[in-house]
Amino acid sequence: MDNSISITIPPAELQAVKDALATINGILKPYLKALTPEDRRKLLKMGDGSEPFVSKVMDYAVSDPQFLPSFVQLAELEKDWDAYSALVPIFRTVQQLENNLSDTVMLTGSETFEGSLSYYNSVKMAAKMNVPDAKTIYEDLSKRFEAQGKRKSKPSEEI
């Protein structure tokens, strides 16, 4: 078994992270909006290629407002751009953190599950050999795998 990660995070540091995240969430919550998957699908998406274009439009809209359609309010456009520009660096930092946290959770979970399966297989073998206490442990742990392999068969079609 490969041990790619071996960490112990002190409880005080974990609590400090939880507290910091609660603070961040509390600060940003009034400004954040949740979207449904349908909402997300319908929206135009601004990516790295669109940002320079929008930045130029913002400059032109301020210097040459005569081209701004009457249904577009410059103040609201500026407000949205300012919010976008302020949130993107925070979003990117959180995204990096999320990726690293996701990888670490996956790795620690994988190593734990792999070790657990090794223990389970050892108990299973011991139960087959009638080693004391092994059968009880095996029966308890084997519940995890009961649903696997028991697929409902399709009724045979009549020809």
URJO-V275439 format. One record per residue. PHI is phi in whole degrees, -180 to 180 (NA if undefined). BURIAL is b if it has 9 or more other C-alpha atoms within 8 Angstrom, else e. Layout:
{{PHI;BURIAL} {PHI;BURIAL}}
This chain:
{{NA;e} {-83;e} {-105;e} {-79;e} {-141;e} {-148;e} {-129;e} {-136;e} {-96;e} {-58;e} {-54;e} {-64;e} {-71;e} {-61;b} {-66;e} {-62;e} {-65;e} {-60;e} {-65;e} {-64;e} {-65;e} {-64;e} {-64;e} {-60;e} {-61;e} {-63;e} {-69;e} {-83;e} {-49;e} {-66;e} {-104;e} {-96;e} {-128;e} {-91;e} {-117;e} {-79;e} {-57;e} {-66;e} {-58;e} {-63;e} {-64;e} {-78;e} {-76;e} {-68;e} {-109;e} {-98;e} {-116;e} {-58;e} {-72;e} {-86;e} {-58;b} {-62;e} {-61;e} {-64;e} {-60;e} {-64;e} {-59;e} {-62;b} {-63;e} {-66;b} {-63;b} {-78;e} {-80;e} {-134;e} {-68;e} {-64;e} {-93;e} {-75;b} {-59;e} {-63;e} {-85;e} {-106;e} {-91;e} {-59;b} {-60;e} {-71;e} {-62;b} {-65;b} {-61;e} {-64;e} {-65;e} {-62;e} {-65;e} {-58;e} {-63;e} {-78;e} {-83;e} {-59;e} {-62;e} {-66;e} {-58;e} {-64;e} {-64;e} {-65;e} {-62;e} {-63;e} {-61;e} {-61;e} {-63;e} {-67;e} {-65;e} {-61;e} {-63;e} {-68;e} {-62;e} {-62;e} {-67;b} {-66;b} {-65;e} {-63;e} {-65;b} {-67;e} {-66;e} {-61;b} {-65;b} {-66;e} {-65;e} {-63;e} {-61;e} {-59;b} {-64;e} {-67;e} {-65;b} {-59;b} {-65;e} {-64;b} {-65;b} {-64;e} {-94;e} {59;e} {-72;b} {-53;e} {74;e} {-68;b} {-62;b} {-62;e} {-64;b} {-60;b} {-61;e} {-68;e} {-72;e} {-68;e} {-58;e} {-60;e} {-108;e} {-59;e} {-74;e} {-74;e} {87;e} {-103;e} {-95;e} {-70;e} {-83;e} {-75;e} {-63;e} {-67;e} {-81;e} {-81;e} {-99;e}}
